């Protein structure tokens, strides 16, 4: 639990360490339990976002380049290429449309 909430917990206008908490003080225990639960919820949410399948988003972004004059088959090949390459995918998605176009032109040349 110390890893999740650190060794000290701030409660309203004063701070307590775990050593200061009297287990018979039910309101303090309830407050600490609520705090730990909130922290675990935040961790679970972060893990869910981290592991979420972003493949449909990548597909949409790659295929949106069709309006820039790229062939549908070519863009499907780009998508297939990027799906297995996390760092290149992140870089592609971070680029503006203009820079994505440059990247796609270089990709087409080999």
C-alpha positions in Angstrom: 0.0 0.0 0.0 2.9 2.3 0.7 3.9 2.1 -3.0 0.5 3.3 -4.1 -0.1 6.2 -1.7 3.5 6.9 -0.6 4.5 6.7 3.0 2.5 9.9 4.0 -1.0 10.8 3.3 -2.3 14.3 3.5 -5.8 14.6 5.0 -7.4 18.1 4.9 -5.2 20.5 6.9 -2.8 18.0 8.4 -0.7 15.1 7.4 -0.5 11.6 9.0 1.8 8.7 8.4 0.5 5.2 8.7 2.1 4.9 12.1 -0.2 7.8 13.3 -3.4 6.1 12.3 -5.3 4.4 15.1 -7.2 1.4 13.7 -10.1 2.0 16.0 -10.7 5.4 14.4 -13.2 4.2 11.8 -13.6 7.5 10.0 -9.8 7.7 9.4 -9.7 4.2 8.2 -12.7 4.8 5.9 -11.0 7.9 4.5 -7.7 6.1 3.9 -9.6 3.2 2.3 -11.4 5.6 0.0 -8.2 7.3 -0.9 -6.4 4.0 -1.8 -9.5 3.0 -3.8 -9.4 6.2 -5.8 -5.7 5.7 -6.5 -6.2 2.2 -7.6 -9.1 3.4 -9.9 -6.7 5.9 -11.5 -4.1 3.2 -12.0 -6.7 0.8 -13.6 -7.9 3.6 -15.9 -4.3 4.4 -17.0 -3.6 0.7 -17.7 -6.9 0.4 -19.7 -6.0 3.4 -21.9 -2.4 2.0 -22.3 -3.7 -1.4 -23.5 -6.6 -0.1 -25.5 -6.6 -1.3 -29.1 -5.7 1.8 -31.2 -5.6 -0.1 -34.5 -9.0 1.3 -35.7 -7.7 4.8 -35.1 -4.5 4.1 -37.0 -6.5 2.7 -39.9 -8.7 5.8 -40.1 -5.7 8.1 -40.0 -3.8 6.2 -42.7 -6.8 5.9 -45.0 -7.6 9.6 -44.6 -4.6 10.3 -46.7 -6.5 9.0 -49.7 -7.7 12.6 -50.2 -4.0 13.6 -50.7 -3.9 11.5 -53.8 -2.6 8.2 -52.5 -4.0 4.9 -53.8 -6.3 2.8 -51.6 -4.1 -0.3 -52.1 -1.0 1.6 -51.2 -2.5 3.0 -48.0 -3.6 -0.5 -47.0 0.0 -1.6 -47.4 1.1 1.3 -45.3 -1.4 0.4 -42.6 -0.2 -3.2 -42.6 3.4 -2.0 -42.3 2.6 0.4 -39.4 0.5 -2.0 -37.3 3.6 -3.9 -36.2 5.8 -0.9 -35.7 4.8 1.0 -32.6 7.4 3.8 -32.8 7.0 4.5 -36.5 3.2 4.5 -35.9 3.5 7.1 -33.1 5.7 9.2 -35.3 3.3 9.0 -38.2 0.3 9.9 -36.1 2.1 12.9 -34.5 2.8 14.4 -38.0 0.7 17.0 -39.7 -1.0 16.1 -43.0 1.8 17.8 -44.9 4.5 15.8 -43.1 2.5 12.5 -43.4 2.4 13.1 -47.1 6.2 13.5 -47.3 6.6 10.3 -45.2 4.2 8.4 -47.5 6.1 9.6 -50.6 9.4 8.4 -49.1 7.8 5.1 -48.1 6.5 4.6 -51.7 10.1 5.1 -53.0 11.3 2.2 -50.9 
